[in-house]
Amino acid sequence: MRARRVQPARYGLFILAAIWVLLILPLSAMAAPYAAYVIDARTGEVLHSNNADTRLHPASLTKMMTLYIAFEAIKRGEISIDNKVKISSNAASEPPSKLGLKSGQTIALRYLIRAAAVKSANDAATAIGEAIEGSEAKFARRMNRTAKALGMKNTTFKNAHGLTEAGHMSTAHDMTILGRHLLYDFPEYYNLFSRITADAGVRKVSHTNRRFLTSYKGADGIKTGYTRAAGFNLVASAERGNERVIVTVFGGTSTSARNAKVAELMDLGFRRAPSKAPLHKPAKPSYVDVEDIPMASNGAAGKTIRVVGAVTSSKRPNLRPGSTVEVVVATAEKPQATSPIFKADITAALQEAQKTVPVQAVAPVPRPSAPEAEAVKVAAVSMRPIQRPAETEPAAEVIKVAQVAKIKKVPAAPEVITRVSTSGGRHWGVNVGRYPSRYAAEKVLLKTALSEISTLDGTLRKVVQRPQGFDANFLGMTRETADLACRRLVARNVNCFMIGPS
C-alpha cells in the first residue's frame, strides 16, 4: 500500500507552530513589567504615573545612587576626586558592560566616575563603592541608608552596579526621586550625564544614552539600564525654557521602543507642566544610621545608633562647684609656680569684664574750615604712633589669663607662660573635613565658624595641605572646648574629630 504524502505547505505550518510554542510564547511571558513616572522637576508635582510603586529590577539605574554617594563623599572630604583607587579582583571580575580594569591596577576616582556615569561600567561602579566604604557589602548598606533618607521607600540595594540579584529592587517613583536629587543636590557634577563621550583614563568611552540625548530637544541626562529581568530602563531629564521634566520608564522592550516611549512622556510632561512655576528644590537628606557591630560578651548583637540632624538648641554643661583650673606660670624666681584658680572666679571675672560701660555725652566739635582741616590732617599723620610688632601667642595668653583670673599684673620681661595644664591648655583643635581644594576648605571653615560661634570664637582657622586634599582645622582650643565643639558640630550634621597637641 502506498504511503500518504504530506503536503509541503503543512510542513511549514508545523514548523511555525513549533517556533511559536517553544520561543515566542516563553519570551512574551518573560517580558519585564512596564512602569512609568513623570514629574515637574521644579516642584516635584506628579504629571503622570503608571505602575510607579511596583518593585521592579532597576538594572544600571542603580549607578545613580553609586554616583550620588560618590559626589557626597567628595563634598564631605571623605575622599578626593584625584585619589588613586586600587582595583580589586572583585571589581575587575565584574561582567560587562565594563571599562576593562585589571586587578591591582590604580586609576583616579574621577575616571571611575566618568566610566560609571557615561559608559555604565560595572567594574568602575564596584571600584567606587570599595574605595569609599572598603567593601561592596558596606557600600550597599550605605546605599540603603541614603535611599531611606531621600524618601525612596520601596528600594533595596544589594550591589553598586545593578546586575540582577535577589532582593535588589526599586520603583519608577523612587528612581525619579533619586534623579531629581542628583540634579539639584550636585549641579556641579550633573553635566556628566549629558556627555556624549568622556575620557575614562584608560580609554575614551561613549554614552549609553547618546541616541536619546542627540534626538530629543533639551535632553541632558540621566541614566539608562538594561538586564533581561529588568528590560530597557531609563531615567531622563530635559529642559525647555523655564520648564524641566523628569521621566522614568521601566520595562521597555528595546532601546528604540523605550526611547520612543520616553519622548512621548516627555512631550506629555511639557504640555502639562506650567510655563511658570516656583523652584522648590528637594530637601537634603538627614541620616539616621544604624550599623551592626561585633557580638557583645553576653552573646547579644550590639548596635551603634548615630543620629545626625539639625538641633534647635544646645545647652552648655553646668560648672562643677569647687572645680579648679591649674595655671602653670614660669618666672625668674619661681620657674614652676602653680596657681589654683576656681572656675567660679573665672566666671565672675568674665561677667565683670562684660559689664557695659556708660558712654559720656561729648559736646559737638565745630567743623573747621578747609585750611584748618588740612593742617589737622597733616598733624594727625605726623603724630600717628608706630605700630608695634604683634605679640607672640604665649605673651597674648599671659595677658588673657591675667585678665580672666584677676592675677596681679607683673612685669612682662621676666614672666612667660611655658604651658597650660591639661585641663586648660590651648594646644588642641578640631578637624571638620578634608576637601579637594583650599577654597572649599576655607569656605567650610568660615561657614562652620559662623554656625558655631559660641565655641569656635577666637580660634585660628587653618587649612593644611595633604597629599589627599586640604584639611580644614580650628586650632588654639582647650581640650574641653574642642570636645564640646565637636559634639555640637556632629549634632549639626558636620563631620568633626579632635586634634591633640603635636
C-alpha positions in Angstrom: 0.0 0.0 0.0 1.3 3.4 -0.9 2.0 5.8 2.0 0.2 9.1 2.0 2.4 12.0 1.1 2.3 15.1 3.4 2.0 18.3 1.5 5.0 20.8 1.8 2.7 23.6 3.0 1.7 21.5 6.0 5.4 21.2 7.0 5.7 25.0 7.1 2.6 25.2 9.3 4.0 22.7 11.7 7.4 24.5 11.9 5.7 27.9 12.6 3.6 26.4 15.3 6.6 24.8 17.0 8.5 28.1 16.9 5.5 29.9 18.4 5.2 27.4 21.3 8.9 27.0 22.0 10.1 30.6 21.6 7.5 33.3 21.1 5.2 32.3 24.0 8.0 32.0 26.6 9.6 35.3 25.5 6.3 37.0 25.9 5.8 35.5 29.3 9.2 36.7 30.3 8.7 40.3 29.2 9.6 42.7 32.1 6.6 44.6 33.7 6.1 48.2 32.4 6.1 51.2 34.8 6.4 55.0 34.2 6.5 58.1 36.2 6.6 61.8 35.1 7.2 64.9 37.3 7.7 68.6 37.0 11.4 68.8 38.3 10.9 72.3 39.6 8.1 71.5 42.0 8.1 67.7 42.2 4.5 67.7 41.0 3.4 64.3 39.5 2.3 64.7 35.9 1.8 61.0 35.0 2.0 57.7 36.9 1.6 54.1 35.7 2.5 51.2 38.0 5.1 53.6 39.5 5.2 52.0 43.0 5.7 48.4 41.9 9.0 47.0 43.0 11.0 46.0 39.8 14.6 45.4 38.8 16.4 48.8 38.3 19.4 47.4 36.4 22.0 50.1 35.9 19.8 52.8 37.2 21.4 51.6 40.4 24.6 53.5 39.4 22.7 56.8 40.0 22.9 56.0 43.7 26.5 54.9 43.5 27.4 58.2 41.9 25.2 60.2 44.3 27.2 58.8 47.2 30.5 59.4 45.4 29.6 63.1 44.9 28.5 63.3 48.6 31.8 61.6 49.8 33.9 64.1 47.8 31.9 67.1 49.1 32.3 65.9 52.7 36.0 65.3 52.4 35.9 61.5 52.8 37.7 61.1 49.5 39.3 63.2 46.8 38.3 63.1 43.2 42.0 62.7 42.4 42.6 59.8 44.8 44.2 56.8 43.2 42.0 53.8 43.6 43.5 50.3 43.5 41.3 47.9 41.6 40.4 44.7 43.5 39.9 41.3 41.9 36.2 41.5 42.8 35.8 44.8 40.8 37.9 43.5 37.9 35.9 40.4 37.5 32.5 42.1 37.1 30.8 41.2 33.8 30.1 43.7 31.0 29.4 46.4 30.4 32.8 47.3 31.8 35.8 49.6 31.4 38.2 46.6 31.3 40.1 47.3 34.6 42.7 44.8 35.8 43.2 43.6 39.3 45.9 45.6 41.1 45.7 48.5 38.6 45.4 52.0 40.0 43.2 54.7 38.5 42.0 58.1 39.6 38.5 58.3 41.1 37.4 60.9 38.5 37.9 58.4 35.7 35.8 55.7 37.6 33.0 58.3 38.0 33.1 59.1 34.3 33.1 55.4 33.3 30.1 54.7 35.6 28.1 57.7 34.5 28.8 57.6 30.8 29.5 54.0 29.8 27.7 52.4 32.8 30.8 50.3 33.6 30.1 47.7 36.2 33.8 47.3 37.2 34.1 51.1 37.8 30.9 51.2 39.9 32.2 48.4 42.2 35.6 50.0 42.5 33.9 53.3 43.6 31.9 51.5 46.3 35.0 49.7 47.6 37.1 52.9 47.6 34.5 54.8 49.7 33.4 52.1 52.2 36.1 49.4 51.9 33.8 46.7 50.6 30.8 46.4 48.3 28.7 45.0 51.2 29.3 48.0 53.3 28.7 50.3 50.4 25.3 48.6 49.8 24.4 49.3 53.4 25.2 52.9 52.9 23.2 53.0 49.6 20.2 51.7 51.6 20.6 54.3 54.4 20.9 57.1 51.8 17.8 55.8 49.9 15.8 55.8 53.1 17.0 59.4 53.9 16.0 60.5 50.4 12.5 59.1 50.8 12.9 56.1 48.4 10.6 53.9 50.4 10.4 50.9 48.2 14.1 50.5 47.2 16.6 47.9 48.4 20.1 47.8 47.0 22.4 44.8 47.1 25.3 46.0 44.9 26.8 49.1 43.4 26.2 48.2 39.7 22.7 46.9 39.4 23.2 43.5 37.9 20.3 41.2 38.8 20.5 39.9 42.4 17.7 38.6 44.7 16.2 41.4 46.6 17.8 44.2 44.6 14.7 46.1 43.7 13.3 49.7 43.2 10.4 51.5 41.6 9.9 54.1 38.9 8.7 56.5 41.6 11.9 56.0 43.7 14.3 56.4 40.8 12.6 59.6 39.8 13.2 60.9 43.3 16.9 60.0 43.1 17.2 61.6 39.6 15.8 64.9 41.0 18.2 64.8 43.9 21.2 64.3 41.5 20.1 67.3 39.5 19.6 69.7 42.5 22.0 68.3 45.2 25.0 68.2 42.9 24.6 70.6 40.0 28.4 70.8 39.7 28.5 67.2 38.6 25.3 66.9 36.6 26.9 67.8 33.3 28.5 64.3 33.4 25.1 62.8 32.4 24.9 64.8 29.2 28.4 64.0 27.8 28.2 62.0 24.6 31.8 60.9 25.1 34.3 61.1 28.0 37.9 60.4 28.8 37.9 57.5 31.3 41.7 57.4 31.8 42.4 54.1 30.1 40.3 54.9 27.1 37.6 57.1 25.7 34.0 55.9 26.3 30.7 56.7 24.7 27.4 57.4 26.4 24.8 54.6 26.6 22.0 57.1 26.2 23.5 59.1 23.3 20.6 58.3 20.9 18.1 60.0 23.1 20.4 62.8 24.1 21.0 63.7 20.5 17.5 63.2 19.2 15.3 64.9 21.9 15.4 68.7 22.2 16.6 69.8 25.7 17.6 66.3 26.9 20.6 66.4 29.2 20.6 63.1 31.2 20.3 61.0 33.2 20.9 57.2 33.1 20.0 54.0 31.2 19.7 50.5 32.5 19.2 47.0 30.9 19.1 43.4 32.1 17.0 40.6 30.9 15.0 40.7 34.1 14.5 44.5 34.0 14.1 45.2 30.4 15.2 48.6 29.0 15.0 51.2 31.7 15.7 55.0 31.5 15.6 58.0 33.8 15.6 61.0 31.5 15.6 64.8 32.2 15.0 67.6 29.7 14.8 71.4 30.0 13.0 73.8 27.6 12.9 77.4 28.6 11.8 77.6 32.2 10.4 74.1 32.3 12.1 70.9 33.3 10.6 67.5 33.2 11.9 64.1 34.6 10.6 60.9 33.1 11.3 57.3 34.3 10.4 54.2 32.3 10.9 50.6 33.4 10.4 47.5 31.2 11.0 48.8 27.7 11.1 46.1 25.1 14.1 47.6 23.2 16.2 50.7 23.1 14.3 52.3 20.3 10.9 51.4 21.8 12.0 52.7 25.2 13.3 56.0 23.7 10.1 56.5 21.8 8.0 56.0 24.9 10.2 58.4 27.0 9.9 61.0 24.2 6.1 60.6 24.2 6.0 61.0 28.0 8.4 64.0 27.8 6.0 65.7 25.4 3.1 64.9 27.8 5.1 66.4 30.7 5.9 69.6 28.9 2.3 70.0 27.9 1.0 69.6 31.4 3.8 71.5 33.3 3.0 75.2 33.8 5.2 77.6 31.9 6.0 79.4 35.2 6.4 77.6 38.5 8.4 78.3 41.6 11.5 76.3 42.1 11.3 74.1 45.2 14.5 72.1 45.5 14.2 68.8 47.4 15.4 68.9 51.0 18.9 67.5 51.6 18.9 64.1 53.3 19.2 63.8 57.1 20.7 60.5 58.1 19.8 58.1 60.8 22.5 55.4 60.7 22.2 52.0 62.4 25.3 49.9 62.0 26.0 46.4 63.3 29.0 45.9 65.5 30.6 42.6 66.7 28.7 40.4 69.2 28.7 41.6 72.8 30.3 39.4 75.5 27.0 38.1 76.5 26.3 36.8 73.0 23.7 39.5 72.1 24.3 41.5 68.9 25.2 45.1 69.7 24.3 48.2 67.6 25.7 51.6 67.3 23.0 54.2 66.6 24.2 57.5 65.3 21.5 60.2 64.8 22.7 63.1 62.7 20.4 66.1 62.1 19.8 69.8 62.9 19.2 70.7 66.5 17.3 73.7 67.8 19.3 74.3 70.9 22.4 73.0 72.7 23.0 73.9 76.3 26.4 74.3 77.8 27.2 71.9 80.8 26.9 73.5 84.2 30.2 74.2 86.0 31.1 71.8 88.8 31.2 73.6 92.1 34.7 73.8 93.6 36.5 72.6 90.4 39.7 74.4 89.7 42.0 75.1 86.8 45.7 75.0 87.3 47.7 77.7 85.6 51.4 77.0 85.4 53.4 80.2 85.3 57.2 80.3 84.9 59.0 83.3 86.4 62.6 84.0 87.2 62.0 83.5 91.0 59.6 80.5 90.6 60.2 78.6 87.5 57.5 76.0 88.3 55.0 78.2 90.1 51.4 76.8 90.2 48.3 78.9 91.0 44.9 77.3 91.5 42.0 79.3 90.1 38.4 78.5 90.8 36.2 78.4 87.8 33.6 80.4 89.7 36.2 83.2 90.0 36.8 83.0 86.2 33.1 83.3 85.6 32.8 86.3 87.9 35.8 87.9 86.2 34.2 87.4 82.8 30.9 88.9 84.0 32.8 91.9 85.4 34.7 92.4 82.1 31.4 92.2 80.1 29.6 94.9 82.0 28.5 97.8 79.8 30.5 101.0 80.4 28.2 104.1 80.3 29.1 106.4 77.4 29.5 110.0 78.4 28.0 112.7 76.3 30.5 114.7 74.3 29.9 118.3 73.3 29.8 118.7 69.5 33.1 120.0 68.0 32.7 122.9 65.5 33.6 121.9 61.9 37.0 123.5 61.0 37.5 125.5 57.8 39.2 123.8 54.8 42.7 125.2 55.6 42.4 124.2 59.3 41.1 120.7 58.3 44.2 120.2 56.1 46.5 121.3 58.9 44.8 118.9 61.3 45.1 116.0 58.8 48.9 116.6 58.4 49.4 116.8 62.1 47.5 113.6 62.7 49.6 111.8 60.1 52.8 113.0 61.6 51.7 112.1 65.2 50.5 108.6 64.2 52.2 106.1 66.6 54.5 103.5 65.0 52.8 100.1 65.1 54.4 97.6 67.3 55.0 94.0 66.2 52.2 91.6 67.0 52.7 89.8 70.3 53.6 86.2 70.2 50.9 83.7 71.2 52.4 82.9 74.6 52.5 86.6 75.6 48.9 87.1 74.5 48.0 84.0 76.6 49.6 85.6 79.7 47.5 88.8 79.3 44.3 86.8 78.7 44.9 84.6 81.8 45.8 87.6 83.9 42.6 89.4 82.9 40.3 86.5 83.4 41.7 85.1 86.6 42.5 88.5 88.1 46.2 87.7 88.6 48.2 90.7 89.7 50.0 92.4 86.8 53.7 91.7 86.8 56.5 93.0 84.6 56.3 91.3 81.1 60.0 90.7 80.8 60.6 88.1 83.5 57.2 86.3 83.2 56.4 83.9 80.4 53.8 81.1 80.3 55.6 77.9 79.2 52.5 75.7 79.1 49.0 75.4 80.4 47.9 72.3 82.2 46.0 69.5 80.5 42.6 70.9 81.6 43.2 74.4 80.3 45.9 74.3 77.6 45.1 75.8 74.2 47.1 73.2 72.3 44.0 71.4 71.0 41.9 71.8 67.9 39.2 70.2 65.7 39.2 69.0 62.1 36.0 69.4 60.1 36.9 67.5 57.0 39.2 67.1 54.0 38.3 68.9 50.8 39.6 68.8 47.2 40.6 72.5 47.1 41.9 75.2 49.5 38.9 77.3 48.6 36.4 74.6 49.5 38.2 74.1 52.9 38.2 77.8 53.7 34.6 78.1 52.7 33.6 75.3 55.1 35.8 76.8 57.9 34.0 80.2 57.6 30.5 78.6 57.4 31.3 76.4 60.4 32.7 79.3 62.5 29.6 81.4 61.9 27.2 78.5 62.8 29.1 77.5 66.0 30.5 80.9 67.1 29.9 80.2 70.8 32.7 77.5 70.9 34.8 78.5 67.9 35.1 82.2 68.6 38.7 83.2 68.9 40.1 80.1 67.3 42.6 80.0 64.5 41.2 78.8 61.1 43.9 76.9 59.3 43.9 74.9 56.0 46.6 72.2 55.9 47.5 70.7 52.5 47.8 66.9 52.5 48.6 64.5 49.6 44.9 63.5 49.6 43.4 67.0 49.9 43.1 70.1 52.2 42.3 69.7 55.9 40.1 72.3 57.5 41.2 72.8 61.1 40.3 75.1 64.0 43.3 75.5 66.3 44.1 77.2 69.6 41.5 75.5 71.8 41.4 73.8 75.2 40.7 70.1 75.3 37.3 70.7 76.9 36.4 73.3 74.3 37.5 71.1 71.4 35.4 68.2 72.8 32.4 70.4 73.2 32.8 71.9 69.8 33.0 68.5 68.1 29.9 67.2 69.9 27.9 70.3 68.9 29.1 70.1 65.3 28.3 66.4 65.0 24.8 67.3 66.2 24.6 69.8 63.3 25.5 67.1 60.8 29.1 68.3 60.4 32.0 65.8 60.4 34.4 66.6 63.3 37.3 65.0 65.2 39.7 66.4 67.8 43.3 67.2 67.1 45.6 66.8 70.1 48.9 68.6 70.9 51.7 67.5 68.5 
